[in-house]
Amino acid sequence: NTQPMGLLVMAYGTPHSLDEVLPYYTDIRHGRPPSDEQLADLIRRYEAIGGVSPLTDITRRQAEGLAQLLNADGGRPVRLYQGMKHTSPFIPDAVARMYEDGITEAIAIVLAPHYSTMSIETYHQQVRETAARLGGPSFRYVRQWHMEPRFLDALADRVQEALARCREPQHAMVVFSAHSLPARILEMNDPYVEQLHESGDTIAKRLDLHHYMYAWQSAGRTREPWLGPDILDVLRDLKEEGYSEVVSCSQGFVADHLEVLYDIDIEAQARARELGLHLVRTRQMNDDPAFLAALRDAVRRAEREAE
Ligand code: FEC
């Protein structure tokens, strides 16, 4: 089939300027505006990383790079559309544009490796609802891609590279982290936690890591319990257990954005400094061609599996 297939690349999205932080935060909170204090705190975090997050730019480079690879591999050509969860271009608008452009068949991928009903599924739901309302396009979904071989290769390279920056790599603790979610997912038979362990354990085995563990980061500021332990508490515990070096691998994220540039590079680094720990963060994937090749493989795999 040489008819172009729609390629919908979705990501979290970030405010395009500080003026957009309020509508963005309100959208994240399902339409409930944040308090003045919460808003000021989020603006402060964006200011600390330079005013805006590089996420918009990185997402665009990732999406365009992926489309380029797909249009060069001899498979079915694609036409790229981008949809963001919390900012423009919003997912339903992207699906509507695909419909207006006459796209009948499409494939959707979210730029986050692990599946959860509270993360990836909420993107897919928006696509499904919009396409059902309009009467098209018909979508296939890449559900998760955390075990894509080239993704694991790229992740292993980054952990190894970070360990090489430690003074005593064999004694450093590798902490694999991902965005925390409300702890109630544990009662929902959700695969998120298991998938994080699956990719992390694979890397640990491949690199023969003797010291590695899992932590959560960037938990929401709500009253309900979130998955733990939080990476900041883990740093304190590791210090007490006698560790002096830690490698932080935020394997649930694929770009340099607020949750990495602030939560790890500023907040966790400050905690590490207080404790006298040497903290090294693994490089994010961004638009590394080796990573984009993993996404290409995931798209082609989902296309084949649907046939
Ligand atoms: O650079 C940027 O500006 C955007 C960074 C960003 C990414 C991201 C990814 C994920 N989130 C996930 C879940 C939640 C849940 C809540 C929540 C809240 C926030 C807030 C900001 C934020 N998230 Fe996010 N997330 C990013 C940014 N996130 C800002 C609001 C302030 C705060 O709490 O810090 C809680 C919502 C609620 O209050 O009910 C849940 C998950 C991911 C990874 C998967 C994905 O990319 O979709 C899961 C990037």
Residues whose N, C-alpha, C, O or C-beta is under 5 A from the ligand:
A	BS01	FEC	Y12 G13 T14 P15 I28 R29 S53 L55 L111 A112 S119 H179 S180 A219 G220 R221 G252 H257 L258 E259
